[in-house]
Amino acid sequence: MHTNLWLDRRGWLGYYGDMRKKDLVVMLLMVIGMMCCRGTLAMGMTGKAKSSDGVEIAYQAEGKGNYTLVFIHGWCCDKSYWKNELSLTEKGYRVVILDLAGHGESGRNRSAYSIKAFGDDVAAVVNNIKADRVILVGHSIGGLVMIEAARVLKEKVIGLIAVDSLIDVERSLVTREENDEFLAFVQNDFRNGVKKMITSSGMFTKKSDPKLVAQIAENISQCSPETGMKSWQAVYEYDLPASMDSLGRSFWNINSDMYPTNIEAGEQHAKRFIVETIPDVGHFIMLENPETFNKVLLSIIASLGSEDEPPVPREITEPIYRESPHHYLPGLEIGWDSKEGKHLVTGVSFGYYHSDVYGFLLTANADLYNLIAKKNYGTCMVGINYFPQFINYPGAWIFMSAGIGLIRYSEDDNDQSLMSNQVAVAVGGGVKLLSLEFRHKVIPYFEAKAIFYNDTFHGRYTFGMAYQFGGRSY
């Protein structure tokens, strides 16, 4: 089975566990929120609302404010992994988290699962708490659910924010054959099959916390197989482009940068389609970097209006982060020359890289020991390394180098009077072990080049370590 096809972020799937473990405490006979990946939810006002088919939908509402933020989870998730957003009550918002039917603490007696039915779940909660000026936030397939909820709630919804959901609106989620293959695979061993696929999928970056990945995989695998497979089937049957067309609303998006967002496709099916990306996180943005996620979320919400005026969707013109195409890399080098044995070489470097056009690294290194000791051989070189865009690979950047310098050279070891300074040129190449697209990172690199002088040449090999500044910062 091609696991990447159904676990790929571009398929909009959000995976988290159907977690039913509770920590009971003897305090006013109240139940603390269900365990999420990194802790527990703070207790607030809880309740249940009846969806259109009579299934009870569990929810938790916190805070007071003119705007109500309603968070919708993804496939096999529950309300508990929105725990980091409960703090938004401190910003003057009412926050609501809920379990869709078949998930978490909600009823499991749904006979027919569909995205429309999930949308009715959200609408039931909003109507039950008598909320207006509602901003829906949907993660992964929760982004599809919010579309159907907005269709029911109509003018009550003043903002739609999709979280790593509408990556490519016009891309088919999976083919019928892939869908059937997935269902056949998990129905015999849902727990182990899902757990294995999640940990080996493209939902996380290499920098994702291994403990968090393992916890998410474990929690997702606890989802009821019936709920998981029927919900998956509902996603497979959902016509996203047509649904967005008929809704005719604007969409704001908070996406990971693991995969590019097809903005043009989104714009074809929405009044406006605005995308904010957060780097160095996987599909579970709100869990991997909750602080930055909440900052971006608040920036989008602020763009919808203020308490003194009706919220009017408008494009974000001043994001909370600073974006720059310029990257700077000061560093140190150490290596050796192959001339008559190994001569220690040390030096410094300073790099500059432009995100859209080019990159280069200026280097200066010298055979310091021999120069200072006035041996028969010593060099001082400056060079430039160029990074062509067409040979940039994930995790590595191949570069070409050229340089010029002076060589202190004598044919006779015992006669220093024969010592002379000669011009030398160098050509070569190397590899940076980490891609320069990462911001504020240590970048190790290796370079090999040939130094030509006096009708001869020798090799120089240097290791360097540069620290990158620039790019996006929050």
N, C-alpha and C positions, 0 to 999 in steps of 0.2 A: 504493500500500500504506500502511496505517496503521501506520507504524513504531513509534509510541508504544505500540501494543498489545502488541508482543512484546518491546520493550526496556524497558518500564515496570518500575520496581522492584517494583510490586505483583504483577508476574508472577513474582517470585522469581528472575529470571535473574541470574547472576553472570558477567560477561564478563572474561576475561583471556586472554592469548595462549597458544597451544600452542608454547612457546618451546623451540627445540632448538639454539640457539647456545651453544657451550661455550668457555670460556676455559681452555686447557690449560696447565698449569704443570709444570715438571720438578721436582717435590718429592715423593719417595716414590711417584711415578707416580699421584698422586691427582688427582681431578677436582674442581675447585671447583664449587659449586652453580650451577645455571642462572641466567642473568640475569633479574632481576625488574625492576619499573618503576623502582626507585630504587637498584639496586645488586645485589650478589651475595650468595648465602647463605654462611654460614660452614660449613666442612666438618665433618661428624660421621660417625657410624657409618651407612653406607648398606647397603642390602640389597634383595633381591627375594623376594616371597612369591607363591605360586601361588594364584590365585583359583579358585573352584569350577569354572570352565570351562577351567582350565589356563593362562589368560593370566597372564604375569608382571607383578606390581605392584611398581614401584619405590618405595622409601621412604627416609627419613632419620630416625634417632632420635638425640636428644641428651639428655644429663643423666641424673640418677638421682633417684628419689623414690618415695614411696608411691602417688602419683597419676600417671597417664599421660594427658596431654592429646593427643588425636588431632585434627588439623586437616584438614578436607575442603574442597577447592576447588569452584568452581562451573563453569558451562558454558564449555568451551574454555579452561579455566585449567590451572594445574599447581601443584605444591607450592611453587614459588619465591616466590609472592607472600605466603606466610606467613612470610617471612624475618624480619619484625619481632617475631614471637612466639618465635623461638628464644631470645631473651634471658630468657624465663620460666624457663629452667633455673636461672638465678641465684636464683630464688625457691624452689627445692627441688622442682621438678616435672620429670618426664620428658616431653619434647616430641617428638611424632612428626608428620611431614608426609609426604604421599604423593601419587603421581600416579595418578588413576583410569585404568582401561584406555583406551587410545587417546590418552592425554594425556602430555605430558612424556616421561619415559624409560621409561614402562611399555609393555607389549606392545600391538600393534595388530591382533592376530589374533582379535579378538572377532567372532563371527558375528552375535550378537543383542544389541543394546544395550537395557538397561532399568535403571530405578532400583534394582530388586532386585539385578541383576548388579553395579551399582556398590556397593551395600551389602555384597555378598559380597567385593568388593575390600578394603574397609575391614576387614571381619572377618578376612580372610586375613592382613593385616598384624598386627593385634592378636594373633591366635593365634600367628603366627610369632615374635613377640618375647615371647610368654608374659606379656602384660600383664593385670593385673586392676585394679580400681578405676579404670576408664577414664571419662574425660569427653570426649564427642564434641562438636566444635565445627564446625558446617557453615555455610559462606557461600553465600547464594543457593540454587541447586539442591542445593548440598552439604547444606542443611538437610533436604531430602527424602531424600538418600542416608543421612544419619545415622539416620533413622527405620528404614530397612531394615537398617542395620548393627546397631542396637540390638535388632532383632527376632531376629537371629542370635546375637548375643553375650549376650543375656539379662542375667543378674545381674552380669556383668562391668561393665556400664555403669551408673554411678552418677549421671550427669548428662548432660543434653542441652541444648546452647546453640546456638540458631539466630542467625545473623548476617545481618540484613537479608534474611530469607528468608520467614518466615511472616507476611507483612504482612496478608493477608486470606485466611484459610484456606478460606473458602467461595466465594471468587471463582473463576470458571472462568479458567484461564490464557489461552486463546484459543479462538475457535470453530473448527470444522472448516474453514470457508472461509478464515479468517485463517491457519490453520496451513498449508493447501495453498498459499496465496498466498506465504507466507514461503518455503517450500521451493522453489517454482518460481522465486522471485526470486534466491535465493542459489546455486542449483545451477549456474547459468550463469556467474556471476562471484562466487564466494563471498568472496574476499578484499576486493575493492573494495566489494561490496554491504554486507558486515558492517562494514567500516571507516566507510563513510559513515553508516550507521544509528546506530552507537555514538556518533559525535561529534555527531549531531544529536538524540539521544534525551534522555529525562528522567532519565538515570542520574547526572548531575552537577549541582552547583549553579553559580551564576554565579561563585562564589568558588573553584571547583576550579582547581587548577594546570593551565594549558593544556598544559604539557609532559607532565604526568602523563596527561592525557586523551589526548593524541596517542600516547603510548607504549602505553597500554592498548589503544587502537584498533588500533595496529600489531601488537601482540602477539596479540590475539585473532584478527586476520585471518590469522595464520600457522597457525591450527589446521587440521588436516586436514578438508577439506570433508565427507568421509565420516563422520568422528567427530562433527563439528559438527551435521550434519543428522540423523544417527541418534540422537544424544544429545538433540537438540531434540525429536524424535519421541517419545522415551522420557518426557520431561517432559510432553508433551502427553497421553500416555496414562495418566499416573499419577493415581490417585484419592487426593488428599491427605486429605480429611476422613475417608474410610473407613480409611485407613492409620493416622491418629492415633487414631481410635476403637478400632481393634483392638489398638494398642500399649498404650494406657491409661497413659501416663506423663505426668510434668510437663515443661514446657518453659520454659526461660529464653531471652529474646530480647534482642539488642543491635541496635537499629535506628537508621537515620538518621531525622531529623525531616522529610525532604522530603515524605513522605506519611504520613498518620495510620495507625496500626496498628489494625486491627479486633480489639480485645481481646475483645469479647463473642463474636465468632466463634471465636476461639482457645479461650476458656473452655468453649465447647460441646463441644470435641473433645479436651480434655486435663484431667488431674487438677487441675493448676494451670498458668496461663499468665501468666508474669511478664515485663514489658517494661521495659527500660531504653533510653532514647533519647540519642543524641549529636547535638548541634546543629551546623549549619554544615558538614556533610559530605554527600557523595553516597553512591552504592551501595557503593563500595569503602572502607568505613570504616577498615579496618585499614591502608590505604595513605595515605589522606588525613590521618588523625590517629591514628597508631599509639600515641602516648603515652597519650592519653585512652582509646583502645580497650582497651589492655592494663590500664589501671587499673580500668575497668569490668569487664573479664573477670575480673581477680583478685578483685574484690569479689564477683562471682557465685560463683566457685569457692570462696572462703572461706565462703560461706553454705551450702555443701554438707557441711561437716564439718571436722574437724581430724585430725591424725595420731594423736591419742590416743583417738579415738572413731570408730566407723563413720560414714561420710558419710550424713547424713539430709537429703534435700531440705527446705528450709524457705524461706519467703518472705523476701526482703531487706527489712529495716526501716531500715537506715542506709546509704543510698547514699553513694558517695565524693564526690559533688558537693553543693553547697548550692543548693537551689532556693528562690527567693523570687518572689512575684508583683509585688513592688515595684520600680519602675524610677525612677531619679532622673537629671535632665538639666540640669545647670548650663550656661549658655551666654552668648554675646555677640551683640549685634545692631548692624547699621548700615543706614541707609536714608536716605530723604528725604521731605520734605513737599512738596505741590504748591501750598501757599499762597504766592502772589505770587513765583513762582519756586521753585527747589529749595533747601530748607533741609536741611542735613545733620542727621541724627538718629542718635544712638548710644544704646546701652543695654545692659542685662543681662537675663537670663532665668533662671528656675529651673523645671524641669518635674517633674511626677510622673505616672507612668502605672502603672495596676494591670492585670495581665495578664488578669484575668477580668471586670472590671466597667467601668472607665472610665479616662480620662486627661485631664490638664489641664496647661497650661503657664502659669505666672505670668510676666508680662513687665513691665519698667519701662524706659522710654526717654525721652529728652529732646532737645529742640532746643538742645543745649548752647551752640553758638557764639552764637546770638542771645540766649540767656539771660544768658550771661556778659558779652557786649558791650552788653547792655541795649538791643537793637534794639527795633523796634516790635512784634515778634512773637516769641513763644517758647512752647514747650509742655513739659509734664512729664506723662506718662501712665503709668498702671498698667493692666494688663489680664489677662484670663484666656482661654486658648484651650481649647476642649473637643474631644475626639476621640471621636465616636460610633463604636461598634463596627461598625455596619452599613455604614459607608463606608470600611472599611479594605481597601486593595488591596495586592497584592504589590508591594513596592518604593515604596509611597507611602501616606500617611495624610492624608486630607482632614480639615481641622478648621474649626470655627467660633470666632469670637472676639468678645469684648465688653470694653469698658474704660471707665475714668473717670479724669479728671485735671484739671489746671489749665492754663489758657492765659493767658499774659501778652500783652495785646493793646492796641493803640492805633490809632484811626482816623487819627491825624495823625502822620506820620513825624517831624515836626519839633517836636512838642510832647510831651515825655516826661511832662508832668504829667497828660496824659490816659490814661496807661497804667493798666490795671486787670487784676486777676486774675479770670478767669471759669471757671466749671465747664464741662467739656466731656465728652461721652460719645462712645464709638466702637463701631462694629459692623463686622464684616468676616469674613474667612476666609482660608484659605491651604492649603498642602500641605507636608508633610514629604517629602523626596525619598527617604528610606529608611524602611522599616517599623521600628517601635519594638520588634519582636520580637527583633531582633538585639542581642546583649549586648556591652557594652563597645565601643560603636561611636560614631564621630562622626556626628551626625545634622544635616544641613543642612536648612533650611526657608525658605520665603518666605511673607510675610503681606501682605495688602492690606486696608485698612479705611478707612472714612469717619469723620471726626471732626466732630461737630456742636456748634456753639456760637453764641450770639448770632444766631439765625435764619439761620445760614449753615453751610457745611461745606466741608471740603477733604479730599483724599486723603493717606494716609500709606502708604508702601511700605517694608518692611524685610526684609533678609536676616539670617538668624541661623545660628549654628553651636553645637550643643549636644553635650556628651559624655555618653553614657549609662552609668550604673552600675546594678548590680542584676541581677535575673533569675538565671540559672543560672551558677555559677562552679565551677571545679574546683580 
